[in-house]
Amino acid sequence: MRQILFLLVLVLISCEGGKKYHNKSVLKPASEAVRSIIAFQNKLNEEYKDPETSPLPDRYRKNFEGLDFFKPNEAYIVKARFERTADAKPFLLPNTGGDNTTEVVYGIAHFELNGKQHRLEIYQSPELIKQEKYRDYLFLPFLDETNGEETYGGGRYIDLSIPNSDTLIIDFNKAYNPYCVYNKKYSCPLVPRQNYLNTKVLAGVRDFIKK
């Protein structure tokens, strides 16, 4: 009789523990920043699946399931001090295709990442701003210590908008590869050496492995 009562007590304790383990209320909800990163990833994957917007050749797109991303990490969202370069003159930025695009250094971003101080040039295209949808568009190409290993050797890009103040939020989780990584028919701006980050940026899109 004592053995039966002991077994019943063990079963009750086990069931109660199971309820606690499966209680949804203990799961931490994703932050707004993480939800934004996941939305970015989903949108990029949808663009790459769509034959109308995808840079992928048909032989890669037909079996495409999604890009390889680093796990969202809020440590790679930085608040930069944005220094406007009002007197900057246009310069020619070389492309992979052998030609150039005209860019202007719109400003300099100063920030801390992985315990180090960094600066990056932020560019604006005099041609693109003639189009309404690109009027506030800023271009951030960068290199870091993951290039050639976890990420594409030529660096990655981030799209930004002109801030309303001297603070610029840079989310490296939204770094993506140049189109020429996927298809050689595209000509992509080369990342200037001054935009090299002396640290690993373990965020954003990883290198593309052709299968």
N, C-alpha and C positions, 0 to 999 in steps of 0.2 A: 504493500500500500504506500509506504514512504517513497519507494522508487517511482511509482506512478505520479505522485504529487510533485516530486522533484523534476520529472520530465515535463509535466505541464507548466511548471514555473519557467523552465528553460525555453519552452516554445513561446510563452507569452513575452518574455524578454526579447527573444529573437524577432518576433513580429513587431514589437514596439520599436526596436532598433531599425527595422526595415522601413517603417513609416518615416522616421526621422531622416533616414538616408535619402529617401525619395521625395522629401518635402521640397517642392519647387521654390518655396520662399527663401531657401538658403542660397539659391543661385544668384550670383551678383549680376544685375542687368548690365548690358553693354552701355558704355558712355556715349554721349552724343558724338564725340570725336571718333570713336571706334565705329559707330553706325555710319558716319560719313565716309570712313575709309572703306568699309565693306560695300557701300553704295558705289564708290568710285571703282572698286574692283569688278563689281557686277556689270557696271556700265561699260567698262573697257572690254570685258569678255563678250558682251553682246555686240559691240562694234566689230570685234574680230571674228565673230561667227557670221555676221551679215556680209554677204558677197558685195553689197553696195558700198560698204564702209571699211571692209577689212583690208589690211596691207598684206595679208597672207596669200601666197599663191594657192591655187585650187588644190594642189597635191598635199598641202599642209592643212588647209582649212577644212577639208572634208572629214578629217578625223580629229579636228580641234575640239577639246573639251574645256579648256581654260588656260590662262596664263599661270605661270608659277610665281606666286607672291610670297614675300616674307610675311610672317604673322604680324597683324597690326600691333604697333608699339607706340604708345603716346610719348615715349621718351624722345622720339624722332620728330615731334612737332615742336618747333622752336619759335620763340618770339624774338624777332630781330630788330635791332635799331636800324632804321632805314634812312640812309644819307643820300639825298637827292643830288644828282650831278647836272645842274641846270645848264652849264656851258659846254657839255660834252659834244664833240663833233662826230658825225657818222663815220663808220669804218667798215671795211670789207671783212666779212667772216667767211672763211673758206668752207666749202661743202665737200662731201665725199665724192661727188660727181666731177670735181675739178673746177667748178665755177664758184661764185661767191654770192652772198646775200649782204645787203646793207643793213647795219644795225647801229643803234645808239646805246651807250651805257646810260640807262635811265637813272640808275642809282646803285648804291653799294649797301649790301646787307651785312651787318655785324652781329654775331651771335655766338653763344656757347653751345657746344655739342660734345658729348662724351668727355667732359671735363677739360676741353680745350677751347680757345678762342679762335673764331674763323671769320673770314670775310668772303663774300661772293658778289660778283658783278651781275646785275640784273639788266636785261636788254629789252629794247623796244624797236620794232621795225617801222621805219617811216612809211613804207608801202602799205603794210597791214592796217595801220591806224586810219587809213583812208576809208576802210570798210567799217560800217557801223558796228558790227558784232565784235570787231577787234579793237575798238577805240580805247578800251581800258586794258588791253592784253599786254602782259609782260612775260618775257621768256627767260627761264633759268636753266641753262645747261651746266652740269657739274661732273667732275671726276672724283673718285674716292678710292680707298684701299681695297675695296671689294672687286674692282674692275679686273677682268681677266680670270677671276676665280668664281665667286658667287654671282657676279653680274657681268654684263657686256663690257668688253675691254675698252670701248670707245666712250663710255660714260652714259649718263641718262639725262632726261629732261623733266622739268616741272613747269606747269602752266600756272601763272599768277595773274592777279588783277592789281591795278594801281590802288594803293591804300589811301584812306582818307586822313591819315596821320603819319607821324614819323616812326610808326611801328608796323612791321610786316610779319605776318604769320607764314612760316614755311613748313609744310607738312611733307616730309620726305617719304612718308608712306604712299604718297601719290606720285612718286617718281616712276617714269615709264621709259621704255626703250625707244630709240629712233626707229622709224619705219624701215630704214635700210638694214636693220638687224634681221628682218623677216623677208625682205624682198629687195634684190639689188637694183630693181628698176627705179627705186627712190633715191634721191640725193638729199643728204641730211647735213645740217650744220655741224662742223667739228667743234668740240668743246675746247675753248681757250685754256691754255695751261694755267692761267691765273685763277681759274675756277676749280683748282684741285683742292680737295679737302684731305688733310693729313689725318684721316681716321676712317674707320669702317662705317659705312651707312648700311646697316642691316635692315633695310626697310624698302618698300616699293616692289617693283617688278624685278625678278631674277633674270638671269641670262636665258635666252631661248635655245632649247636643244632641239635640233631638227631631227625628226624621226621618219 
